[in-house]
Amino acid sequence: MSSITLPEPELDGTVSVDRAIARRASRRSFGAAPVSREDASRVLWAAQGVTHTRDGIEMRAAPSAGATYPLTLFLDVGPDGAKALPPGVFRYDPPSHSLERIRDTSVRSALTSAAGGQAVVRDAPAVLVVTADFERTRREYPDHGTRYVYMEAGHVAENVQLVCEAHDLCTCPVGAFSDESVKRTLDLPAELDPVYLLPFGHRR
């Protein structure tokens, strides 16, 4: 499948972290404008992008217990959902900050059904699907690994919400969905389980 290199995210925004926190809200309706490649770049980088290297390990934007990094992100782009990105399903590669297109059509209808028909999933130009390999973290932390993975997914969701607020995008974290249906829809490998849906787009 084809690979798309994303533009480097702009790090000098005009909205402070304090202001983004104050404005943060779960927003469930979207404008008609498609998201740009730059929008996708910001959101994906805030979720799992590489920020620096420490002791030979590429550290990411969201904290991870023991730098185990169990999360894998998938992006579903709806028809006419993005400028300069074709519709379909993409897997995000943090080291190269790129998207690998793994399906050339959107799975939005199936994702919406898996989420109980929620309009926020149906109507968003793009939906970020956060999946996890729990064993990556459990191997290092047998007693608390599962907890740490869910905590990390929460860090990712908050990063996404704040970067959306800072750039006039909107998002609403969705946790109500059928795990098996999402797993089947994305044809996930056995080791990956879905933990979060993050629909995002422009405001009305």
C-alpha positions in Angstrom: 0.0 0.0 0.0 1.1 3.6 -0.6 2.7 5.8 2.1 2.1 9.5 2.6 4.6 11.7 4.4 2.9 14.3 6.6 4.1 17.8 6.9 6.0 18.7 10.0 3.6 20.1 12.6 3.8 23.8 13.4 4.9 24.2 17.0 4.5 28.0 17.4 0.7 28.3 17.7 -0.9 31.5 19.0 -3.2 29.8 21.6 -1.6 29.1 25.0 -1.9 25.7 26.8 -3.9 27.5 29.5 -6.3 29.0 27.0 -6.7 25.6 25.2 -7.5 24.0 28.6 -10.0 26.7 29.4 -11.7 26.3 26.0 -11.6 22.5 25.9 -15.0 20.8 25.3 -16.4 17.7 23.7 -17.8 19.0 20.4 -20.1 16.7 18.4 -20.9 18.7 15.3 -18.7 19.6 12.4 -18.6 22.1 9.6 -18.6 21.1 6.0 -15.0 22.0 5.3 -12.7 19.0 4.9 -9.6 18.7 7.2 -6.3 19.5 5.6 -3.1 17.3 5.5 -1.7 19.9 8.0 -4.7 19.3 10.4 -4.1 15.5 10.2 -0.4 16.1 10.9 -1.1 18.1 14.0 -3.6 15.7 15.4 -1.5 12.6 14.8 1.7 14.2 16.1 -0.1 15.4 19.3 -1.3 11.8 19.8 1.8 9.8 19.2 4.4 11.8 17.3 8.1 11.6 18.2 9.2 14.6 20.2 12.8 13.7 21.1 15.2 10.9 21.6 16.4 9.7 25.0 18.9 6.9 25.6 18.4 5.8 22.0 14.6 5.6 22.4 12.3 7.8 20.3 10.0 9.4 22.9 6.5 10.4 21.9 4.1 13.2 22.7 2.0 11.2 25.2 3.7 9.6 28.2 4.0 5.8 28.2 4.8 3.5 31.1 8.4 2.4 30.7 8.3 3.8 27.1 6.6 0.6 26.0 4.4 2.5 23.6 1.6 -0.1 23.1 -0.7 2.1 21.0 -1.2 2.0 17.3 -3.3 4.7 15.5 -5.5 4.3 12.5 -7.1 7.1 10.6 -10.4 6.7 8.7 -10.9 9.5 6.2 -14.4 9.8 4.9 -15.4 10.6 1.3 -14.4 14.3 0.8 -13.2 14.3 4.4 -9.8 15.7 3.8 -7.9 18.0 1.4 -4.8 16.3 -0.1 -5.6 13.0 1.6 -7.7 10.4 -0.3 -10.5 8.5 1.5 -9.7 5.3 3.1 -8.0 3.8 6.2 -4.4 4.7 7.2 -2.0 3.4 9.8 0.2 6.1 11.4 3.9 5.5 11.7 5.4 7.8 14.4 9.1 7.5 13.5 8.6 8.6 9.9 5.5 10.8 10.7 3.7 9.2 7.8 0.5 7.4 6.9 0.4 4.0 5.3 -2.8 3.5 3.3 -4.2 0.1 4.2 -7.6 0.4 2.6 -8.7 2.6 -0.3 -12.2 3.1 0.9 -13.6 4.6 4.1 -15.1 2.2 6.7 -17.2 5.0 8.3 -20.5 3.3 7.9 -19.2 0.2 9.8 -17.5 2.3 12.4 -20.7 4.2 13.0 -22.6 1.0 13.4 -20.0 -0.3 15.8 -20.4 2.9 17.9 -24.2 2.4 18.1 -25.0 4.8 15.3 -23.5 7.9 17.0 -23.7 10.9 14.8 -20.4 12.3 15.9 -18.7 9.3 14.3 -20.8 9.3 11.2 -20.5 13.1 10.5 -16.8 13.7 11.2 -14.5 14.2 8.3 -12.0 11.9 9.9 -11.9 9.5 12.8 -8.8 8.5 14.7 -9.0 5.0 16.1 -6.7 4.3 19.0 -5.7 0.6 19.4 -3.5 -1.1 21.9 -1.2 -4.1 22.2 -1.8 -4.7 25.9 0.9 -7.4 26.2 3.6 -4.9 25.3 3.0 -3.1 28.6 1.9 -6.1 30.7 5.2 -7.9 30.0 7.0 -5.0 31.8 4.3 -4.4 34.4 2.4 -7.6 35.1 0.4 -6.1 37.9 -0.6 -2.8 36.5 0.0 -3.0 32.7 -3.6 -2.9 31.7 -4.2 0.2 33.8 -1.2 1.9 32.3 -2.4 1.3 28.7 -5.8 2.9 29.5 -4.0 5.8 31.1 -1.9 6.3 28.0 -4.9 6.3 25.8 -6.4 9.0 28.0 -3.2 11.1 27.6 -3.5 10.7 23.9 -7.2 11.8 23.9 -6.4 14.9 26.0 -3.5 15.9 23.7 -5.8 15.6 20.7 -8.5 17.7 22.4 -6.0 20.4 23.3 -4.4 20.6 19.8 -7.9 20.7 18.3 -8.9 23.6 20.6 -5.7 25.5 19.7 -6.4 25.2 15.9 -10.1 25.7 15.8 -10.9 22.0 15.2 -13.3 20.0 17.2 -13.3 16.5 18.6 -15.3 14.3 21.0 -13.7 11.2 22.5 -15.9 8.1 22.0 -15.6 5.1 24.2 -19.0 3.5 23.6 -18.5 1.0 20.8 -18.4 -2.7 20.2 -14.8 -3.8 20.5 -15.3 -6.8 18.3 -17.1 -4.8 15.6 -14.3 -2.2 15.4 -11.7 -4.9 15.4 -13.5 -6.7 12.5 -14.1 -3.5 10.6 -10.4 -2.5 10.6 -9.3 -6.2 10.3 -6.9 -5.6 13.2 -4.2 -8.2 14.0 -4.9 -10.4 17.0 -2.7 -8.5 19.3 -4.4 -5.1 18.8 -7.6 -4.1 20.5 -9.5 -0.8 20.0 -9.7 1.5 23.1 -10.8 4.9 21.8 -12.5 6.6 18.8 -11.6 10.3 18.3 -13.6 11.9 15.5 -12.4 15.3 14.5 -13.0 18.1 12.0 -13.6 21.8 11.6 -16.1 23.7 13.6 -19.4 24.9 12.1 
